[in-house]
Amino acid sequence: MVGASSSWSRALVQISPSTFSVIGIAIGIGVSVLGAAWGIYITGSILIGAIKAPQITSKNLIR
């Protein structure tokens, strides 16, 4: 087990800091895009549901 952990630590030490920053930025952008897509999906489904079954009806709004 000691050899396995030292190989991981050796591998992490040899990776440049720029690579870690690029990976972090890519993960951040990816999570942001997924969150935006999820929000658009939820909002769209809510709007479609409101159009199909309106709860509020009004008369004579525009004369």
VONU-450537 format. One record per residue: residue number from 1; x, y, z of N, C-alpha, C, O, CB in turn. Coordinates in Angstrom, 3 decimals, padded with zeros to 6 digits. Glycine has a CB too. Example, Ala and Ser with C-alpha at 12.3 -4.5 7.8 and 13.67 -1.06 7.14 Angstrom:
<nodes>
num; n.east; n.north; n.up; ca.east; ca.north; ca.up; c.east; c.north; c.up; o.east; o.north; o.up; cb.east; cb.north; cb.up
1; 013.190; -005.690; 007.800; 012.300; -004.500; 007.800; 013.200; -003.300; 007.800; 014.236; -003.319; 008.465; 011.308; -004.473; 009.046
2; 012.850; -002.250; 007.080; 013.670; -001.060; 007.140; 012.900; 000.030; 007.870; 013.409; 001.138; 008.039; 014.084; -000.598; 005.725
</nodes>
This chain:
<nodes>
num; n.east; n.north; n.up; ca.east; ca.north; ca.up; c.east; c.north; c.up; o.east; o.north; o.up; cb.east; cb.north; cb.up
1; 000.811; -001.198; 000.000; 000.000; 000.000; 000.000; 000.856; 001.264; 000.000; 000.441; 002.281; -000.555; -000.923; -000.003; 001.194
2; 002.000; 001.223; 000.589; 002.845; 002.407; 000.656; 003.307; 002.801; -000.734; 003.392; 003.990; -001.039; 004.050; 002.164; 001.569
3; 003.603; 001.838; -001.573; 004.049; 002.131; -002.929; 002.969; 002.799; -003.753; 003.260; 003.668; -004.575; 004.499; 000.869; -003.611
4; 001.714; 002.397; -003.540; 000.614; 002.976; -004.310; 000.401; 004.436; -003.943; 000.191; 005.268; -004.826; -000.675; 002.184; -004.081
5; 000.453; 004.761; -002.660; 000.228; 006.145; -002.258; 001.397; 007.041; -002.676; 001.192; 008.204; -003.023; 000.016; 006.226; -000.745
6; 002.606; 006.512; -002.644; 003.742; 007.333; -003.042; 003.736; 007.569; -004.546; 004.203; 008.610; -005.007; 005.057; 006.675; -002.613
7; 003.211; 006.614; -005.323; 003.143; 006.848; -006.765; 002.098; 007.914; -007.087; 002.286; 008.715; -008.003; 002.817; 005.540; -007.510
8; 000.996; 007.925; -006.333; -000.010; 008.977; -006.540; 000.557; 010.344; -006.166; 000.382; 011.314; -006.904; -001.281; 008.685; -005.711
9; 001.218; 010.419; -005.052; 001.771; 011.707; -004.631; 002.860; 012.170; -005.593; 002.979; 013.362; -005.875; 002.332; 011.612; -003.205
10; 003.646; 011.234; -006.091; 004.685; 011.589; -007.059; 004.049; 012.097; -008.363; 004.541; 013.048; -008.970; 005.602; 010.368; -007.344
11; 002.965; 011.461; -008.780; 002.277; 011.890; -009.999; 001.677; 013.278; -009.819; 001.745; 014.105; -010.729; 001.180; 010.884; -010.383
12; 001.084; 013.544; -008.645; 000.479; 014.856; -008.411; 001.522; 015.965; -008.337; 001.266; 017.093; -008.757; -000.333; 014.833; -007.129
13; 002.688; 015.645; -007.806; 003.746; 016.644; -007.707; 004.293; 016.996; -009.093; 004.711; 018.130; -009.325; 004.878; 016.136; -006.801
14; 004.291; 016.042; -009.997; 004.861; 016.285; -011.314; 003.913; 017.040; -012.248; 004.351; 017.545; -013.282; 005.249; 014.977; -011.941
15; 002.640; 017.127; -011.908; 001.688; 017.879; -012.734; 001.900; 019.370; -012.470; 002.028; 019.798; -011.324; 000.198; 017.455; -012.425
16; 001.936; 020.152; -013.554; 002.198; 021.583; -013.393; 000.981; 022.296; -012.780; -000.150; 021.843; -012.959; 002.561; 022.218; -014.758
17; 001.199; 023.389; -012.068; 000.088; 024.148; -011.489; -000.861; 024.704; -012.558; -002.056; 024.859; -012.304; 000.630; 025.292; -010.641
18; -000.341; 024.999; -013.733; -001.205; 025.492; -014.813; -002.226; 024.445; -015.222; -003.366; 024.774; -015.551; -000.368; 025.901; -016.025
19; -001.821; 023.199; -015.201; -002.746; 022.122; -015.546; -003.867; 022.037; -014.518; -005.029; 021.852; -014.882; -002.003; 020.776; -015.640
20; -003.535; 022.170; -013.253; -004.573; 022.172; -012.222; -005.537; 023.342; -012.409; -006.744; 023.179; -012.230; -003.938; 022.233; -010.828
21; -005.023; 024.514; -012.766; -005.901; 025.668; -012.957; -006.802; 025.471; -014.164; -007.978; 025.831; -014.119; -005.079; 026.947; -013.118
22; -006.270; 024.904; -015.249; -007.093; 024.663; -016.434; -008.179; 023.640; -016.135; -009.318; 023.796; -016.574; -006.224; 024.185; -017.606
23; -007.834; 022.599; -015.394; -008.830; 021.590; -015.028; -009.915; 022.207; -014.143; -011.099; 021.918; -014.319; -008.158; 020.400; -014.303
24; -009.517; 023.050; -013.201; -010.492; 023.706; -012.330; -011.418; 024.638; -013.091; -012.622; 024.670; -012.834; -009.781; 024.478; -011.248
25; -010.859; 025.396; -014.027; -011.683; 026.298; -014.834; -012.656; 025.499; -015.694; -013.823; 025.869; -015.820; -010.796; 027.198; -015.722
26; -012.179; 024.405; -016.286; -013.050; 023.575; -017.125; -014.189; 022.968; -016.308; -015.333; 022.929; -016.761; -012.238; 022.461; -017.802
27; -013.874; 022.499; -015.111; -014.930; 021.938; -014.254; -015.927; 023.027; -013.856; -017.135; 022.788; -013.848; -014.317; 021.284; -012.986
28; -015.429; 024.218; -013.529; -016.315; 025.319; -013.160; -017.252; 025.716; -014.289; -018.445; 025.926; -014.067; -015.503; 026.513; -012.735
29; -016.713; 025.820; -015.500; -017.549; 026.180; -016.650; -018.556; 025.073; -016.935; -019.715; 025.346; -017.244; -016.679; 026.446; -017.900
30; -018.112; 023.828; -016.830; -019.020; 022.712; -017.076; -020.182; 022.674; -016.096; -021.328; 022.463; -016.493; -018.264; 021.413; -017.010
31; -019.891; 022.876; -014.827; -020.956; 022.879; -013.816; -021.887; 024.078; -014.021; -023.097; 023.970; -013.819; -020.351; 022.909; -012.388
32; -021.324; 025.209; -014.420; -022.141; 026.391; -014.684; -023.096; 026.158; -015.850; -024.265; 026.536; -015.781; -021.250; 027.596; -014.973
33; -022.604; 025.541; -016.914; -023.450; 025.249; -018.073; -024.549; 024.263; -017.697; -025.699; 024.430; -018.104; -022.607; 024.689; -019.235
34; -024.204; 023.244; -016.930; -025.229; 022.288; -016.498; -026.295; 022.962; -015.632; -027.485; 022.689; -015.787; -024.582; 021.130; -015.724
35; -025.874; 023.835; -014.730; -026.839; 024.546; -013.887; -027.740; 025.464; -014.687; -028.937; 025.556; -014.416; -026.119; 025.346; -012.832
36; -027.169; 026.147; -015.677; -027.981; 027.023; -016.524; -028.978; 026.214; -017.339; -030.137; 026.606; -017.478; -027.089; 027.851; -017.456
37; -028.529; 025.083; -017.880; -029.434; 024.240; -018.669; -030.568; 023.700; -017.807; -031.717; 023.641; -018.244; -028.664; 023.078; -019.312
38; -030.238; 023.307; -016.586; -031.264; 022.799; -015.674; -032.282; 023.891; -015.339; -033.486; 023.638; -015.308; -030.616; 022.261; -014.383
39; -031.792; 025.098; -015.090; -032.701; 026.208; -014.788; -033.596; 026.556; -015.962; -034.779; 026.844; -015.781; -031.911; 027.430; -014.375
40; -033.036; 026.531; -017.173; -033.854; 026.811; -018.360; -034.900; 025.720; -018.541; -036.046; 026.012; -018.883; -032.969; 026.922; -019.627
41; -034.521; 024.474; -018.317; -035.467; 023.368; -018.445; -036.611; 023.502; -017.441; -037.779; 023.339; -017.794; -034.749; 022.028; -018.250
42; -036.267; 023.799; -016.198; -037.301; 023.924; -015.163; -038.228; 025.101; -015.472; -039.448; 024.983; -015.357; -036.654; 024.104; -013.766
43; -037.647; 026.228; -015.861; -038.461; 027.400; -016.168; -039.347; 027.147; -017.376; -040.514; 027.539; -017.394; -037.574; 028.617; -016.416
44; -038.791; 026.491; -018.381; -039.586; 026.195; -019.569; -040.745; 025.278; -019.272; -041.848; 025.488; -019.778; -038.724; 025.583; -020.630
45; -040.517; 024.267; -018.463; -041.606; 023.344; -018.143; -042.681; 024.033; -017.297; -043.867; 023.727; -017.421; -041.060; 022.109; -017.404
46; -042.265; 024.948; -016.451; -043.248; 025.696; -015.650; -044.083; 026.597; -016.553; -045.300; 026.683; -016.391; -042.540; 026.541; -014.555
47; -043.436; 027.268; -017.502; -044.170; 028.155; -018.409; -045.116; 027.375; -019.312; -046.236; 027.816; -019.568; -043.197; 028.967; -019.259
48; -044.674; 026.225; -019.791; -045.540; 025.395; -020.631; -046.749; 024.920; -019.828; -047.869; 024.900; -020.340; -044.758; 024.184; -021.196
49; -046.523; 024.539; -018.573; -047.641; 024.124; -017.726; -048.616; 025.257; -017.462; -049.825; 025.040; -017.388; -047.125; 023.584; -016.413
50; -048.086; 026.477; -017.319; -048.966; 027.628; -017.080; -049.762; 027.971; -018.329; -050.898; 028.435; -018.229; -048.150; 028.848; -016.628
51; -049.188; 027.749; -019.493; -049.913; 028.037; -020.732; -051.006; 027.001; -020.954; -052.106; 027.349; -021.385; -048.949; 028.065; -021.936
52; -050.723; 025.738; -020.668; -051.702; 024.679; -020.892; -052.868; 024.748; -019.911; -054.005; 024.475; -020.297; -051.031; 023.329; -020.792
53; -052.619; 025.100; -018.667; -053.669; 025.133; -017.650; -053.568; 026.442; -016.868; -053.024; 026.457; -015.764; -053.558; 023.905; -016.691
54; -054.078; 027.531; -017.418; -053.970; 028.809; -016.700; -054.853; 028.832; -015.452; -056.017; 028.431; -015.487; -054.351; 029.970; -017.627
55; -054.283; 029.301; -014.369; -055.031; 029.405; -013.113; -055.764; 030.744; -013.013; -056.825; 030.835; -012.395; -054.085; 029.234; -011.914
56; -055.198; 031.761; -013.616; -055.772; 033.103; -013.517; -056.382; 033.470; -014.862; -055.718; 033.424; -015.898; -054.695; 034.152; -013.089
57; -057.639; 033.828; -014.827; -058.295; 034.326; -016.045; -058.803; 035.716; -015.752; -059.245; 036.016; -014.643; -059.464; 033.385; -016.510
58; -058.734; 036.551; -016.753; -059.205; 037.918; -016.556; -060.028; 038.338; -017.766; -059.815; 037.861; -018.880; -058.015; 038.894; -016.332
59; -060.977; 039.245; -017.520; -061.818; 039.753; -018.589; -061.589; 041.253; -018.731; -061.300; 041.957; -017.764; -063.313; 039.442; -018.317
60; -061.722; 041.696; -019.916; -061.693; 043.130; -020.222; -060.390; 043.792; -019.793; -060.406; 044.911; -019.282; -062.857; 043.826; -019.550
61; -059.282; 043.124; -019.991; -058.005; 043.762; -019.710; -057.679; 044.797; -020.781; -057.161; 045.874; -020.487; -056.889; 042.716; -019.619
62; -057.986; 044.456; -022.006; -057.715; 045.372; -023.113; -059.052; 045.788; -023.717; -059.865; 044.941; -024.088; -056.784; 044.711; -024.194
63; -059.268; 047.072; -023.812; -060.527; 047.553; -024.383; -060.323; 048.023; -025.769; -061.271; 048.466; -026.417; -061.120; 048.658; -023.556
</nodes>
